[in-house]
Amino acid sequence: MSTYKTRKEVPLQEKWNLTDLYSNQNDWDQDYQTIEKMAEELKGFDGQIHDGHALFRYLKQSEELSFLFNKLYAYAMLKVDEDTRETSSQSVLDRAKQLSVKVSSSTSFFMPYLLSLSEETLKGYLSQEKGLDYFEKDLWESFRYKSHVLSKEQEELISQLGEALSVPSQTFGMMNNADIKFGEVTDDEGNHIELTRGMYSKLIEDEDREKRKEAYKAYYQPYLHLKNSIASTLSGAIKNNVTLAKIRKYPSALEKGLFGDKVPKLVYENLIKTTKENIAPLHKYTKIRREKLGLDELRQYDMSVPLVSGVKPEISYNEAYETMLKALAPLGEEYLEILKEFRESRYIDVRETPGKRSGAYNLGVYGVHPYILLNHQDDLDSLFTLVHECGHGAHSKLSSQHQPQITARYSIFVAEVASTVNEVLLIYYLLEHEKDEAMRKHLLNHFIDQYKGTFFTQVMFAEFEKKTHEMAEKGLPLNVEVFNQTYETLFREYNGDEIVFDEEVKYGWSRIPHFYRPFYVYKYATGYASAIHLATKIFEGDKQTLSGYIEFLKSGSSDYPLELLKKTGVDLTTPDPIENALKKFNELIDQFSAL
């Protein structure tokens, strides 16, 4: 495997090309000044929009500013991520953040102004100015919030409280990322060393059970130690959310969370109800896991170790890329051409180097192209990461090519569909072509564990959020005991009776950052269920599903997420997609069990 001591050593072809954004710092600085001027001009519209022509000029200039600013910010962010230690890059990003504040404050008057108009006035403006046709849908979408927006004075008051309201989330972030010190584990030489998150993800999959147990206990140690503080931050975040929902006249915090995507409460409740009615295969898998590991009792630290040992294929980056192209061939030639372009035109930053941001992501830049960050390790997980991020990248590329700027960005609700369809097609391809029995078992095990993490665990989290918000709405106390009891009850319902409880299990709620972004996790599960349905049909050669799916990738946010998915044949307002996904999971368990 190639390891590089510096970024300079990485072959040019494996580094992204930022000159597509800016060929030098000077050009970036010039755009910075242009944006500052544009922001001042936009501020001048405050109190001056009295007809359709002025409204159009404001919106047009605002969109032009947004285009330039996104490009400028993307460059600064990508530059820092190449090497987070580089102070010159950090100062460029700091400047971009300062500019962001200026832009926000110069346009903050617009939403309260728009929502203060009557429908008649807005219709009048639209009829006066032809150019507003382009913005019409967006204007009416903003108008949907009219009954949830307060007077200008009250809105100003809430925006001033914004920083205070985000304290629980920020406090948890500081504790979780900066202050938490994990317990110690024993390294291969017998030395005691402090556990890190990176080490934990490897150790919890170690074949040595004692190592897993030690890592598990060390990982949870600070969360148990800080349990009251974390319970206080989570309780604060939930109560803030409930209070804001009341102030803004939403029927409940859940409905406030679903409003933006126009998702009925029924979809959320359907997801939980249907999953719990079909939970038996997950319980069956837990039993298989205990038997396969040869354990009298299964504990939480036994849940991540692969059940097939000794399978660690080495897959070079080029080999991974070629495998991806073969696996995604069912998506058609247009799709494959996009993937080839990603590599040839250097949209991807491939290698891990000192100081580079960890993990992986896709960043779509409208009018330029997507950028993908990887830290490729020449293994199976890295192949899946490549395929996943290229799914997001192709979605960004197709939406940008086929949508105007105003509808090119897709909603988070549908984001994981494109990446997961790719992963499922990859699994199907590998299982179809793999001759080695151990490798086939390993792939099935990988698929099942991914299913468990992306679907079942997220549904459990979604139900935890629903229950705790409902308690806050009834004025019931939220503290360590309440969180523990709620989490433990759900954990047992979802995971069955096979797992013997360690004290740490019921504190699972204390380490989840997503709980500070309410009613978000359910989107992983609905996205996953949708993707399973689509990938299965596409793999089986269903032409109608394929053409609907490619159309969906080109649609950006030109319609609400549920409507876009309906055009592919997935209707989340019915239990069908969830039931189909659970049926598929049951088939996988049967296959794995037979092997």
VOGU-3710 file (C-alpha; in Angstrom, 3 decimals, decimal comma):
1> mstyktrkev> 0,000/0,000/0,000  1,263/3,479/-0,848  1,908/5,710/2,163  3,020/9,269/1,634  5,011/11,380/4,078  4,044/14,641/2,375  1,398/15,874/-0,044  4,127/16,643/-2,609  4,861/12,906/-2,981  1,279/12,094/-4,083
11> plqekwnltd> 1,002/11,674/-7,897  -0,673/14,687/-9,532  -3,459/12,479/-10,952  -4,525/11,573/-7,385  -4,852/15,184/-6,176  -7,865/17,372/-6,888  -7,436/20,343/-9,190  -8,407/23,542/-7,353  -7,410/25,755/-10,300  -10,880/24,950/-11,691
21> lysnqndwdq> -12,071/27,263/-8,895  -9,227/29,828/-8,747  -5,910/29,757/-10,572  -4,288/31,961/-7,885  -4,911/33,717/-4,554  -5,143/37,086/-6,297  -8,283/36,062/-8,238  -9,827/34,862/-4,958  -9,054/38,239/-3,313  -10,690/40,081/-6,210
31> dyqtiekmae> -13,885/38,030/-5,851  -13,782/38,732/-2,108  -13,871/42,490/-2,776  -16,613/42,072/-5,396  -18,776/40,137/-2,894  -18,246/42,805/-0,216  -19,482/45,474/-2,674  -22,437/43,315/-3,738  -23,418/42,729/-0,092  -23,454/46,517/0,506
41> elkgfdgqih> -25,646/46,989/-2,569  -28,103/44,334/-1,355  -28,301/46,041/2,032  -29,446/49,164/0,155  -32,632/47,341/-0,889  -33,874/47,294/2,730  -37,092/49,322/2,772  -36,809/50,046/-0,968  -38,671/47,130/-2,570  -42,065/48,527/-3,562
51> dghalfrylk> -42,751/46,802/-6,897  -42,002/43,705/-8,979  -39,047/45,321/-10,790  -37,178/46,128/-7,551  -37,964/42,647/-6,174  -36,506/41,069/-9,326  -33,322/43,212/-9,170  -32,798/42,212/-5,538  -33,298/38,480/-6,178  -31,110/38,487/-9,290
61> qseelsflfn> -28,220/40,236/-7,508  -28,683/37,990/-4,485  -28,347/34,878/-6,680  -25,236/36,270/-8,409  -23,682/36,957/-5,011  -24,583/33,468/-3,809  -22,897/31,877/-6,859  -19,638/33,790/-6,286  -19,670/33,277/-2,526  -20,172/29,480/-2,758
71> klyayamlkv> -17,213/29,228/-5,112  -15,038/31,415/-2,889  -15,978/29,510/0,284  -15,482/26,103/-1,357  -11,929/27,037/-2,401  -11,037/28,177/1,125  -12,498/25,046/2,724  -10,896/22,591/0,285  -7,527/24,314/0,709  -7,652/23,889/4,496
81> dedtretssq> -8,702/20,241/4,171  -5,579/19,448/2,115  -3,511/20,256/5,214  -5,321/21,472/8,321  -1,979/22,557/9,884  -1,313/25,176/7,196  -1,850/28,613/8,817  -2,047/30,562/5,526  -4,986/28,350/4,415  -6,644/28,747/7,820
91> svldrakqls> -6,506/32,536/7,579  -8,115/32,422/4,097  -10,954/30,288/5,513  -11,333/32,679/8,477  -11,739/35,564/6,018  -14,389/33,571/4,106  -16,271/32,989/7,385  -16,165/36,701/8,236  -17,512/37,473/4,774  -20,315/34,972/5,346
101> vkvssstsff> -21,454/36,960/8,412  -21,453/40,209/6,367  -23,496/38,590/3,596  -26,045/37,153/6,077  -26,529/40,440/7,878  -26,949/42,412/4,634  -29,749/40,082/3,470  -31,397/39,327/6,833  -34,135/41,940/6,218  -35,506/40,092/3,187
111> mpyllslsee> -37,401/37,140/4,675  -39,403/39,206/7,226  -40,088/41,741/4,429  -41,323/39,055/2,002  -43,555/37,435/4,591  -45,033/40,784/5,594  -46,537/41,083/2,086  -50,084/39,920/1,447  -50,639/37,203/-1,160  -52,397/39,788/-3,341
121> tlkgylsqek> -49,396/42,132/-3,282  -46,990/39,302/-4,185  -49,255/38,204/-7,052  -49,272/41,819/-8,253  -45,459/41,992/-8,209  -45,254/38,704/-10,135  -47,562/40,019/-12,857  -45,538/43,255/-13,213  -42,154/41,612/-13,909  -41,601/38,708/-16,350
131> gldyfekdlw> -38,164/37,992/-14,834  -39,819/36,917/-11,575  -41,158/33,755/-13,275  -37,758/32,173/-12,526  -38,103/32,920/-8,785  -41,860/32,359/-8,467  -41,796/28,805/-7,074  -39,144/29,766/-4,544  -41,094/32,837/-3,418  -44,232/30,781/-2,804
141> esfrykshvl> -42,130/28,150/-0,988  -40,925/30,892/1,397  -44,551/31,982/1,742  -45,371/28,514/3,113  -43,653/29,640/6,343  -45,875/32,732/6,680  -47,978/31,375/9,547  -44,785/30,348/11,397  -42,962/33,660/11,083  -43,410/36,316/13,747
151> skeqeelisq> -43,379/40,114/13,565  -40,156/41,857/12,480  -39,365/42,834/16,113  -39,978/39,296/17,422  -37,905/37,773/14,607  -35,043/40,144/15,454  -35,322/39,117/19,085  -35,168/35,390/18,176  -32,194/35,971/15,860  -30,390/37,753/18,733
161> lgealsvpsq> -31,131/34,718/20,909  -29,734/32,437/18,184  -26,312/32,173/19,775  -27,740/31,453/23,229  -30,131/28,819/21,844  -27,238/26,977/20,185  -25,269/26,721/23,474  -26,382/23,121/24,332  -25,243/21,895/20,925  -21,958/23,836/21,076
171> tfgmmnnadi> -21,275/22,695/24,643  -21,791/19,053/23,687  -19,550/19,612/20,636  -16,758/21,031/22,813  -17,079/18,198/25,319  -17,239/15,526/22,628  -14,480/16,820/20,338  -12,125/18,769/22,581  -12,481/17,876/26,271  -13,307/14,187/26,383
181> kfgevtddeg> -10,359/11,984/27,354  -10,988/8,292/26,812  -9,699/5,639/29,187  -6,544/3,603/28,593  -6,058/0,444/26,555  -3,154/-1,959/26,320  -1,101/-1,911/23,098  0,619/-4,952/21,541  3,767/-4,311/23,614  1,784/-4,280/26,869
191> nhieltrgmy> 1,975/-0,481/27,372  -1,038/1,491/28,626  -2,027/4,178/26,122  -4,970/6,568/25,876  -7,687/5,384/23,490  -8,534/7,571/20,474  -11,665/7,415/18,281  -9,618/6,066/15,381  -8,187/3,278/17,557  -11,646/2,491/18,941
201> skliededre> -13,171/1,821/15,520  -10,382/-0,722/14,863  -10,273/-2,301/18,344  -14,047/-2,840/18,573  -13,664/-5,107/15,496  -10,627/-6,965/16,929  -10,875/-10,742/17,064  -9,473/-10,716/20,626  -12,524/-10,368/22,885  -10,556/-8,957/25,828
211> krkeaykayy> -9,227/-6,170/23,594  -12,769/-5,359/22,468  -14,037/-5,281/26,041  -11,170/-3,081/27,215  -11,724/-0,637/24,306  -15,502/-0,566/24,930  -15,106/0,227/28,631  -12,424/2,861/27,923  -14,555/4,472/25,229  -17,633/4,846/27,435
221> qpylhlknsi> -15,681/5,900/30,543  -15,834/9,699/29,910  -19,509/9,553/28,888  -20,425/7,868/32,174  -18,206/10,319/34,027  -19,936/13,323/32,369  -23,441/11,790/32,339  -25,152/14,617/34,269  -23,534/17,394/32,216  -24,412/15,675/28,929
231> astlsgaikn> -27,967/14,988/30,122  -28,250/18,687/30,900  -27,053/19,747/27,405  -29,350/17,239/25,650  -32,309/18,237/27,826  -31,571/21,921/27,015  -31,413/21,218/23,272  -34,737/19,311/23,327  -36,505/21,975/25,431  -35,218/24,782/23,181
241> nvtlakirky> -36,561/22,950/20,163  -39,957/22,345/21,795  -40,185/26,009/22,889  -39,329/27,309/19,398  -41,934/24,992/17,858  -44,560/26,457/20,243  -43,504/30,074/19,600  -43,652/29,468/15,836  -47,099/27,836/16,141  -46,221/24,334/14,938
251> psalekglfg> -48,490/21,543/16,291  -45,370/19,766/17,652  -41,576/19,800/17,508  -41,700/16,762/15,210  -43,942/18,580/12,721  -41,607/21,581/12,825  -38,753/19,216/11,931  -40,675/17,722/8,991  -42,098/20,998/7,649  -39,171/22,025/5,422
261> dkvpklvyen> -39,294/18,827/3,355  -43,118/18,806/3,420  -43,071/15,327/4,944  -46,300/14,280/6,718  -45,974/12,953/10,282  -47,398/9,688/8,954  -44,102/8,931/7,124  -42,107/9,179/10,372  -44,607/7,088/12,320  -44,897/4,552/9,504
271> likttkenia> -41,136/4,047/9,523  -41,053/3,220/13,238  -44,230/1,101/13,267  -43,346/-0,980/10,170  -39,774/-1,584/11,374  -40,934/-2,803/14,790  -43,535/-5,100/13,243  -40,775/-6,712/11,143  -37,967/-6,788/13,718  -37,739/-10,614/14,025
281> plhkytkirr> -34,958/-11,064/11,377  -32,713/-8,657/13,321  -33,240/-10,720/16,485  -32,454/-13,835/14,444  -29,181/-12,260/13,245  -28,185/-11,425/16,833  -28,677/-15,110/17,697  -26,590/-16,203/14,662  -23,883/-13,768/15,788  -23,710/-15,306/19,270
291> eklgldelrq> -23,557/-18,856/17,873  -20,986/-17,985/15,198  -18,707/-16,312/17,756  -19,119/-19,382/19,997  -20,196/-17,310/23,014  -22,381/-18,307/25,965  -23,484/-14,687/26,227  -23,334/-11,898/23,682  -22,409/-8,398/24,820  -22,496/-5,016/23,116
301> ydmsvplvsg> -18,735/-5,135/22,419  -19,297/-8,325/20,367  -21,625/-6,579/17,905  -19,041/-5,096/15,503  -16,464/-7,855/15,114  -16,681/-9,400/11,618  -18,041/-12,952/11,771  -15,711/-14,160/9,027  -12,086/-13,924/10,070  -8,953/-13,656/7,965
311> vkpeisynea> -10,588/-11,943/4,974  -8,693/-8,746/4,262  -8,361/-8,258/0,506  -5,919/-5,596/-0,689  -7,482/-3,453/-3,422  -5,375/-0,727/-5,025  -7,025/2,580/-5,910  -6,941/1,877/-9,657  -8,375/-1,583/-9,102  -11,089/-0,081/-6,877
321> yetmlkalap> -11,956/2,433/-9,610  -12,223/-0,241/-12,293  -14,365/-2,414/-9,995  -16,655/0,574/-9,395  -17,100/1,139/-13,147  -18,041/-2,523/-13,660  -20,363/-2,631/-10,637  -22,209/0,535/-11,670  -22,576/-0,451/-15,332  -26,338/-1,093/-14,806
331> lgeeyleilk> -26,722/2,696/-14,342  -25,911/3,215/-18,017  -23,305/4,881/-20,211  -24,106/8,505/-19,315  -23,482/7,714/-15,638  -20,215/5,857/-16,322  -18,893/8,745/-18,437  -19,356/11,057/-15,457  -17,372/8,689/-13,223  -14,550/8,474/-15,762
341> efresryidv> -14,449/12,269/-15,899  -14,080/12,416/-12,078  -10,776/10,554/-12,342  -9,465/12,030/-15,583  -10,236/15,664/-14,709  -8,988/15,322/-11,116  -12,119/15,973/-9,098  -10,903/13,532/-6,399  -8,251/13,916/-3,692  -7,305/10,317/-3,045
351> retpgkrsga> -4,529/9,771/-0,514  -4,128/10,146/3,217  -1,258/12,526/4,038  -0,154/14,170/7,317  -2,498/17,005/8,315  -5,181/16,160/5,739  -8,771/16,197/6,988  -9,894/12,696/7,948  -12,927/10,869/6,566  -14,533/11,433/3,172
361> ynlgvygvhp> -17,063/13,800/1,600  -18,451/15,217/-1,644  -18,800/18,964/-2,174  -20,821/20,078/-5,194  -19,880/23,539/-6,518  -22,516/24,877/-8,902  -21,099/26,068/-12,222  -17,779/24,271/-11,586  -18,051/20,570/-10,621  -18,077/18,328/-7,527
371> yillnhqddl> -14,955/17,799/-5,402  -14,480/14,520/-3,533  -12,173/14,026/-0,546  -10,985/10,484/0,260  -8,317/8,950/2,495  -7,935/5,776/0,437  -6,405/2,774/2,244  -6,347/0,065/-0,477  -8,932/-2,084/1,328  -12,578/-3,146/0,961
381> dslftlvhec> -13,913/-0,320/3,145  -12,125/2,218/0,928  -13,723/0,682/-2,174  -17,149/1,179/-0,567  -16,261/4,755/0,430  -15,172/5,552/-3,147  -18,432/4,178/-4,554  -20,484/6,014/-1,889  -18,891/9,437/-2,445  -19,014/9,079/-6,235
391> ghgahsklss> -22,765/8,498/-5,814  -23,067/11,903/-4,140  -20,709/13,387/-6,754  -22,707/12,097/-9,741  -25,920/13,369/-8,096  -24,337/16,845/-7,707  -23,007/16,789/-11,269  -26,297/15,706/-12,884  -28,394/18,138/-10,831  -26,056/21,040/-11,685
401> qhqpqitary> -26,084/20,153/-15,397  -29,867/19,862/-15,650  -31,138/22,440/-13,148  -30,787/26,214/-12,882  -28,886/27,450/-9,828  -32,067/27,978/-7,806  -33,037/24,257/-7,836  -29,650/22,564/-8,337  -29,010/21,685/-4,685  -30,737/18,509/-3,560
411> sifvaevast> -32,307/18,121/-0,131  -30,589/16,140/2,654  -33,703/13,940/2,662  -32,741/12,416/-0,717  -28,943/12,828/-0,466  -28,210/9,347/0,891  -30,316/7,633/-1,789  -27,737/8,218/-4,547  -24,773/7,068/-2,438  -26,538/3,976/-1,076
421> vnevlliyyl> -27,844/2,836/-4,478  -24,187/2,697/-5,545  -23,125/0,719/-2,480  -25,936/-1,813/-2,924  -25,113/-2,259/-6,638  -21,479/-2,832/-5,639  -22,461/-5,512/-3,091  -24,704/-7,246/-5,645  -21,897/-7,170/-8,234  -19,268/-8,532/-5,815
431> lehekdeamr> -21,570/-11,308/-4,571  -22,384/-12,307/-8,155  -18,718/-12,528/-9,201  -17,047/-13,767/-6,017  -16,042/-17,451/-6,106  -14,277/-17,646/-2,724  -16,687/-18,947/-0,062  -15,087/-17,030/2,848  -15,161/-13,792/0,869  -18,838/-14,294/-0,024
441> khllnhfidq> -19,659/-14,779/3,672  -17,615/-11,677/4,523  -19,500/-9,582/1,943  -22,886/-10,754/3,217  -21,794/-10,029/6,788  -20,639/-6,546/5,702  -23,993/-5,887/4,002  -26,008/-7,075/7,023  -23,971/-4,964/9,468  -24,318/-1,931/7,206
451> ykgtfftqvm> -28,078/-2,524/7,083  -28,172/-2,719/10,859  -26,232/0,529/11,337  -27,829/2,617/8,596  -31,370/1,393/8,963  -32,301/-0,251/12,272  -30,068/1,832/14,553  -31,257/5,077/12,940  -34,925/4,064/13,341  -34,230/3,369/17,019
461> faefekkthe> -32,593/6,811/17,338  -35,576/8,386/15,558  -37,959/6,810/18,069  -35,777/8,000/20,981  -36,016/11,577/19,635  -39,775/11,325/19,205  -40,325/9,991/22,742  -38,035/12,511/24,486  -39,551/15,483/22,622  -43,052/14,295/23,536
471> maekglplnv> -42,016/14,133/27,206  -40,735/17,722/27,028  -44,004/18,812/25,374  -45,907/17,346/28,329  -43,618/19,189/30,760  -42,092/15,945/32,104  -38,514/16,041/33,474  -35,580/15,017/31,260  -32,531/13,775/33,150  -30,009/10,913/33,206
481> evfnqtyetl> -32,525/8,393/34,603  -35,198/9,293/32,031  -32,748/9,151/29,099  -31,257/5,857/30,360  -34,629/4,216/30,852  -35,968/5,362/27,457  -32,811/4,298/25,618  -32,540/0,927/27,380  -36,182/0,047/26,691  -35,779/0,845/22,987
491> freyngdeiv> -32,431/-0,931/22,742  -33,971/-4,130/24,120  -36,997/-3,867/21,774  -34,807/-3,443/18,697  -31,933/-5,797/19,557  -33,771/-8,629/21,298  -32,943/-10,668/24,377  -29,695/-12,230/23,168  -27,533/-9,322/24,372  -26,457/-9,350/28,007
501> fdeevkygws> -26,470/-5,772/29,259  -23,357/-4,003/30,458  -23,932/-0,802/32,435  -22,642/1,237/29,446  -25,388/0,180/27,010  -28,101/2,422/28,442  -25,805/5,463/28,089  -25,777/5,098/24,291  -27,804/8,354/23,984  -24,970/10,360/25,560
511> riphfyrpfy> -22,568/10,074/22,632  -24,818/10,873/19,623  -24,099/14,317/18,062  -27,104/13,947/15,718  -29,494/14,363/18,664  -28,511/18,048/18,627  -29,874/18,323/15,090  -33,420/17,197/15,824  -35,393/14,826/13,589  -32,543/14,307/11,160
521> vykyatgyas> -31,549/10,646/11,658  -34,791/9,200/10,259  -33,675/10,434/6,817  -30,850/7,872/6,832  -33,391/5,082/7,262  -35,920/6,327/4,665  -33,046/7,007/2,245  -31,644/3,528/2,827  -35,005/1,803/2,311  -35,573/3,811/-0,904
531> aihlatkife> -32,096/2,926/-2,183  -32,518/-0,806/-1,502  -35,732/-0,798/-3,554  -34,183/1,148/-6,456  -30,845/-0,685/-6,586  -32,556/-4,106/-6,543  -34,828/-3,199/-9,454  -31,981/-1,571/-11,444  -29,718/-4,586/-10,853  -32,495/-6,859/-12,123
541> gdkqtlsgyi> -32,580/-4,777/-15,321  -35,844/-2,884/-14,783  -35,589/-0,187/-17,492  -38,481/1,909/-16,185  -36,946/2,175/-12,708  -33,557/3,053/-14,231  -34,922/5,893/-16,344  -36,975/7,219/-13,387  -33,888/7,054/-11,176  -31,594/8,917/-13,621
551> eflksgssdy> -34,339/11,541/-13,972  -34,429/11,795/-10,160  -30,635/12,419/-10,092  -31,121/15,281/-12,566  -33,945/16,861/-10,563  -32,038/18,627/-7,759  -34,705/20,238/-5,575  -37,137/21,003/-8,413  -39,870/19,317/-6,343  -40,364/18,174/-2,739
561> plellkktgv> -38,326/15,053/-1,807  -41,324/12,706/-1,456  -42,633/13,784/-4,884  -39,227/13,252/-6,519  -39,026/9,747/-5,031  -42,566/8,916/-6,175  -41,404/9,475/-9,769  -38,909/6,608/-9,279  -41,663/4,304/-7,954  -40,882/4,787/-4,233
571> dlttpdpien> -43,828/6,095/-2,199  -42,818/6,668/1,425  -46,345/7,705/2,408  -47,154/3,960/2,269  -45,449/1,196/4,317  -44,370/-0,598/1,078  -40,760/0,686/0,698  -40,020/-0,031/4,377  -41,652/-3,490/4,181  -39,677/-4,303/1,003
581> alkkfnelid> -36,398/-3,232/2,623  -37,144/-5,409/5,655  -38,080/-8,351/3,428  -34,727/-7,950/1,669  -32,975/-7,927/5,062  -34,745/-11,176/5,957  -33,507/-12,750/2,681  -29,936/-11,708/3,507  -30,175/-13,300/6,967  -31,458/-16,540/5,375
591> qfsal> -28,613/-16,524/2,811  -26,022/-15,859/5,491  -27,503/-18,507/7,735  -27,415/-21,053/4,864  -23,732/-20,311/4,194
//
